[in-house]
Amino acid sequence: MSQYKTIHHHHHHFGWDNALEPVLRVEPGAELEIHTVDSSGGQLDANSTAADVAKLDFEKVNPVTGPIYVEGAQPGDVVAVDILDFTESGWGWTGIIPGFGLLAEEFTDPLLNISHYDAKRVEFQPGIHIPTRPFPGTIGLALREPGRHSVVPPRQQGGNMDIRDLTRGSRLYLPVAVHGGLLSIGDTHAAQGDGEVCGTAIETAMTVKVRVGLIKNAEFPSPRYELGPAHATEPYPKGFYGTMGIAPDLLQATKTAIYAMVDHLTTEYGMDPDLAYALCSVAVNLRISEVVDAPNWVVSAVLPRHIFV
């Protein structure tokens, strides 16, 4: 018999709201099996097209499963979430959504790319394979402020952080703002580059297994996380190609680095610019390379060469 308490995907909600009734109450140490809905809220499937992306109802995007009440959790405590395992669904989508993403002013047309994947690799396109690295893009607790709040921006209680290292073997520490914490999880990804620059990763429904703990009186001002050595490496077996953005503003430097990477992908690999931008979102990793040599800072965008087969 399974030791996991199961929360099914129909127990999902849109937006953080500390008045929501918990779907489950658990003691610290409980292990949970949480079924999620993809970030489109089920509006897209493997046969959808770019036209369907343009018609997305944003009131139904980024659902999270929960909330889960952690017994004994009070403001000032920390809920510790151990990410144990994932069961993948086998397909996912990456889209360019008009008006959304780092380079929204340049990429104004909708795009939809359907990927198929297993536990080891994602086929983004024929000849482009990305290592599968599942994680929940959105994982957080309810806010202290009453009312409904959008899931889109991350906050001090976590939420839509899109941290690709929150995979198997990681532990996330979330500051508690309300009694019980009210944990919810969703927006699961099969793979993503650091930055998720076009606004979407390999978006996919998954089942997530977690263990929930509680640390009393930790008083963390914002979330923290750690990852064990078995999952912390970033292998580049064929090396990588990097572009840089240099500017007095980190956001502008980031945009410059990604523009340069899109140019590299279109010039060297003959990719359409829209698809190159989407590939940056799922496979290119952003790095803050330098923030000490005023007045300009350096952001690098790193493309692993081994994704091209």
C-alpha positions as CSV (number, residue, x, y, z in Angstrom):
1,M,0.0,0.0,0.0
2,S,1.4,3.4,-0.9
3,Q,2.7,5.6,1.9
4,Y,1.8,8.7,-0.1
5,K,-1.3,10.9,0.5
6,T,-2.7,11.7,-2.9
7,I,-4.0,15.1,-4.1
8,H,-5.7,14.8,-7.5
9,H,-5.4,17.4,-10.2
10,H,-9.0,18.5,-9.9
11,H,-8.1,20.0,-6.6
12,H,-6.4,23.0,-8.3
13,H,-6.9,26.7,-8.0
14,F,-6.0,29.9,-9.7
15,G,-4.2,32.6,-7.7
16,W,-3.0,32.7,-4.1
17,D,-5.8,33.2,-1.5
18,N,-5.4,32.5,2.2
19,A,-9.1,32.1,2.5
20,L,-9.2,28.9,0.4
21,E,-10.3,25.8,2.2
22,P,-7.4,23.2,2.4
23,V,-7.9,20.1,0.4
24,L,-5.8,18.1,2.9
25,R,-4.3,18.6,6.4
26,V,-1.0,16.8,7.1
27,E,1.5,16.5,9.9
28,P,5.2,17.4,9.3
29,G,7.0,14.5,7.7
30,A,4.0,13.5,5.5
31,E,4.8,12.3,2.0
32,L,2.4,13.5,-0.7
33,E,1.7,12.5,-4.3
34,I,0.4,15.6,-6.1
35,H,-1.1,15.5,-9.5
36,T,-0.7,18.7,-11.5
37,V,-2.3,20.3,-14.5
38,D,-0.1,21.9,-17.2
39,S,0.4,25.6,-17.2
40,S,-2.3,26.2,-19.9
41,G,-4.8,24.8,-17.5
42,G,-5.6,22.0,-20.0
43,Q,-6.4,24.5,-22.8
44,L,-3.6,23.0,-25.0
45,D,-3.0,19.4,-26.1
46,A,-0.6,17.6,-28.3
47,N,-2.7,18.5,-31.4
48,S,-3.0,22.2,-30.6
49,T,-1.6,24.9,-32.9
50,A,-0.2,28.4,-32.6
51,A,-3.7,29.8,-33.1
52,D,-4.7,28.1,-29.9
53,V,-1.9,29.9,-28.0
54,A,-3.3,33.2,-29.2
55,K,-6.7,32.3,-27.8
56,L,-5.5,31.3,-24.3
57,D,-7.8,32.4,-21.5
58,F,-5.4,33.9,-18.9
59,E,-7.9,33.4,-16.1
60,K,-7.2,29.7,-16.5
61,V,-3.5,29.6,-16.8
62,N,-0.9,28.4,-14.3
63,P,-3.2,26.4,-12.0
64,V,-1.7,25.0,-8.8
65,T,-2.8,21.9,-6.9
66,G,-3.7,22.4,-3.3
67,P,-3.8,24.1,-0.8
68,I,-2.3,21.7,1.8
69,Y,-2.4,22.7,5.5
70,V,0.7,21.8,7.4
71,E,-0.2,21.2,11.1
72,G,1.7,23.4,13.5
73,A,2.9,25.9,10.8
74,Q,2.7,29.5,12.0
75,P,4.0,32.8,10.7
76,G,7.8,33.0,11.3
77,D,8.2,29.2,10.6
78,V,9.5,27.6,7.5
79,V,7.8,24.8,5.5
80,A,10.6,22.5,4.1
81,V,9.6,20.7,0.9
82,D,11.8,17.7,-0.2
83,I,11.3,17.0,-3.9
84,L,11.3,13.2,-4.1
85,D,10.2,12.0,-7.6
86,F,8.2,12.7,-10.7
87,T,6.0,10.7,-13.1
88,E,6.1,12.3,-16.5
89,S,3.2,12.5,-19.0
90,G,5.3,12.1,-22.1
91,W,4.5,15.3,-24.0
92,G,4.8,19.0,-23.4
93,W,4.5,22.3,-25.1
94,T,6.6,25.5,-25.5
95,G,4.9,28.6,-26.7
96,I,5.6,32.2,-27.5
97,I,2.6,34.1,-26.1
98,P,2.2,37.6,-27.6
99,G,3.0,40.3,-25.0
100,F,4.8,37.9,-22.7
101,G,8.4,37.0,-22.3
102,L,11.8,38.7,-22.1
103,L,11.8,39.8,-25.7
104,A,8.1,40.4,-26.1
105,E,8.6,43.6,-28.1
106,E,10.5,41.7,-30.8
107,F,8.6,38.4,-30.9
108,T,5.0,39.4,-31.4
109,D,3.5,36.4,-33.2
110,P,2.3,33.2,-31.4
111,L,4.3,30.0,-31.7
112,L,3.6,26.5,-30.4
113,N,6.2,23.7,-30.3
114,I,5.1,20.2,-29.2
115,S,7.8,18.1,-27.6
116,H,7.7,14.4,-26.7
117,Y,9.9,13.0,-23.9
118,D,10.7,10.1,-21.7
119,A,12.6,10.0,-18.4
120,K,15.9,10.7,-20.1
121,R,15.4,13.1,-23.0
122,V,13.1,15.6,-24.6
123,E,12.8,15.7,-28.4
124,F,12.3,19.4,-28.9
125,Q,12.6,19.0,-32.7
126,P,14.1,16.3,-34.8
127,G,17.8,16.5,-34.2
128,I,17.5,18.6,-31.0
129,H,17.4,16.6,-27.8
130,I,17.4,18.1,-24.3
131,P,18.1,16.1,-21.2
132,T,14.9,15.6,-19.2
133,R,15.1,17.5,-15.9
134,P,11.6,17.7,-14.3
135,F,10.7,20.3,-11.7
136,P,7.7,22.2,-10.5
137,G,7.9,25.8,-11.9
138,T,5.4,27.0,-9.2
139,I,5.6,25.9,-5.6
140,G,4.6,28.2,-2.7
141,L,2.6,29.1,0.3
142,A,-0.4,31.5,0.7
143,L,0.4,35.2,1.2
144,R,-0.3,37.1,4.4
145,E,-2.4,39.7,2.5
146,P,-6.1,38.8,2.1
147,G,-7.9,38.3,-1.3
148,R,-6.8,36.6,-4.5
149,H,-3.4,37.3,-5.9
150,S,-2.0,36.4,-9.3
151,V,0.2,33.2,-9.5
152,V,2.4,34.8,-12.2
153,P,4.9,36.8,-10.1
154,P,7.0,35.1,-7.4
155,R,6.9,36.5,-3.9
156,Q,8.4,36.0,-0.4
157,Q,6.3,32.9,0.1
158,G,7.7,31.4,-3.2
159,G,5.3,30.7,-6.1
160,N,6.2,30.9,-9.7
161,M,10.0,30.9,-9.3
162,D,10.9,28.6,-12.2
163,I,14.0,27.3,-10.6
164,R,15.2,24.4,-12.7
165,D,17.3,23.0,-9.8
166,L,14.2,22.2,-7.8
167,T,14.4,18.6,-9.2
168,R,14.8,15.2,-7.6
169,G,17.0,15.5,-4.5
170,S,16.3,19.2,-3.8
171,R,14.9,20.8,-0.7
172,L,13.0,24.1,-0.8
173,Y,12.4,26.3,2.3
174,L,9.3,28.5,2.2
175,P,8.6,31.2,4.8
176,V,5.2,30.8,6.4
177,A,2.8,33.8,6.4
178,V,-0.4,32.3,7.6
179,H,-1.4,29.4,9.9
180,G,-0.9,26.1,8.1
181,G,1.2,27.6,5.4
182,L,-1.2,26.4,2.7
183,L,1.2,24.8,0.2
184,S,0.3,24.5,-3.5
185,I,2.3,23.0,-6.4
186,G,1.9,23.2,-10.2
187,D,3.4,24.5,-13.5
188,T,5.5,21.4,-13.9
189,H,8.2,21.3,-16.5
190,A,10.1,18.5,-18.3
191,A,13.1,20.8,-19.0
192,Q,14.0,24.5,-18.9
193,G,16.9,26.8,-19.4
194,D,17.9,29.1,-16.5
195,G,15.8,32.2,-17.3
196,E,12.8,30.7,-19.2
197,V,13.3,33.6,-21.5
198,C,10.3,33.2,-23.9
199,G,8.0,32.7,-20.9
200,T,7.4,29.0,-21.2
201,A,9.5,25.8,-20.7
202,I,8.6,22.3,-21.7
203,E,5.2,22.7,-20.1
204,T,3.7,19.4,-19.1
205,A,1.3,17.7,-16.6
206,M,3.1,15.5,-14.0
207,T,2.7,13.8,-10.7
208,V,5.1,15.1,-8.1
209,K,6.1,13.3,-4.9
210,V,7.2,15.4,-2.0
211,R,7.9,15.2,1.7
212,V,6.7,18.2,3.8
213,G,8.7,19.3,6.9
214,L,8.5,22.2,9.3
215,I,11.2,24.3,10.9
216,K,10.0,26.4,13.8
217,N,10.9,30.1,14.3
218,A,13.3,30.1,11.3
219,E,12.3,33.7,10.3
220,F,13.6,33.4,6.8
221,P,12.9,36.7,4.8
222,S,12.6,34.8,1.5
223,P,12.8,31.3,0.1
224,R,16.0,29.2,0.1
225,Y,16.9,25.9,-1.5
226,E,19.6,23.2,-1.6
227,L,20.4,20.3,-4.0
228,G,22.4,17.2,-3.2
229,P,25.5,16.2,-5.2
230,A,23.8,13.4,-7.2
231,H,21.7,16.0,-9.0
232,A,23.7,19.2,-8.8
233,T,26.1,18.7,-11.7
234,E,25.7,20.6,-15.0
235,P,27.4,18.4,-17.6
236,Y,28.5,19.9,-20.9
237,P,29.9,16.8,-22.6
238,K,30.4,18.7,-25.9
239,G,31.2,22.0,-24.4
240,F,29.1,25.1,-24.9
241,Y,28.8,28.4,-26.8
242,G,28.2,31.6,-24.8
243,T,27.0,35.0,-25.8
244,M,27.2,38.1,-23.5
245,G,25.3,41.2,-22.7
246,I,27.2,44.1,-21.2
247,A,25.2,47.1,-19.8
248,P,24.7,49.2,-16.7
249,D,21.3,47.4,-16.2
250,L,21.1,43.7,-15.7
251,L,17.8,43.3,-17.5
252,Q,19.2,45.1,-20.6
253,A,22.3,43.0,-20.4
254,T,20.1,39.9,-20.3
255,K,18.2,40.9,-23.3
256,T,21.4,41.7,-25.3
257,A,22.8,38.2,-24.4
258,I,19.6,36.5,-25.6
259,Y,19.3,38.6,-28.8
260,A,22.9,37.5,-29.5
261,M,22.1,33.8,-28.9
262,V,19.0,34.0,-31.2
263,D,21.3,35.5,-33.9
264,H,23.8,32.7,-33.3
265,L,21.2,30.0,-33.6
266,T,19.7,31.5,-36.8
267,T,23.1,32.0,-38.4
268,E,24.9,28.8,-37.4
269,Y,22.0,26.4,-37.3
270,G,19.6,27.9,-39.8
271,M,16.8,28.1,-37.3
272,D,13.7,30.3,-37.6
273,P,14.1,33.2,-35.1
274,D,10.9,32.4,-33.3
275,L,11.9,28.8,-32.8
276,A,15.4,29.9,-31.8
277,Y,13.9,32.1,-29.1
278,A,11.8,29.2,-27.8
279,L,14.9,27.0,-27.7
280,C,16.7,29.6,-25.6
281,S,13.8,29.3,-23.1
282,V,14.2,25.5,-22.7
283,A,17.9,24.9,-23.2
284,V,20.0,28.0,-22.7
285,N,21.2,28.9,-19.2
286,L,21.7,32.5,-18.1
287,R,24.5,33.4,-15.8
288,I,25.3,36.7,-14.0
289,S,29.0,36.7,-14.8
290,E,30.0,40.0,-13.2
291,V,28.4,42.7,-11.0
292,V,31.5,44.4,-9.5
293,D,33.1,46.4,-12.4
294,A,31.0,49.5,-12.4
295,P,29.3,51.0,-14.4
296,N,28.7,47.9,-16.6
297,W,27.6,44.3,-15.6
298,V,27.9,41.1,-17.6
299,V,25.2,38.5,-18.2
300,S,26.1,35.3,-20.2
301,A,23.8,33.0,-22.1
302,V,25.2,29.5,-22.4
303,L,24.1,27.0,-25.1
304,P,25.0,23.3,-24.5
305,R,26.3,21.9,-27.7
306,H,25.3,18.3,-26.9
307,I,21.6,19.1,-27.5
308,F,22.3,18.9,-31.3
309,V,22.5,15.3,-32.4
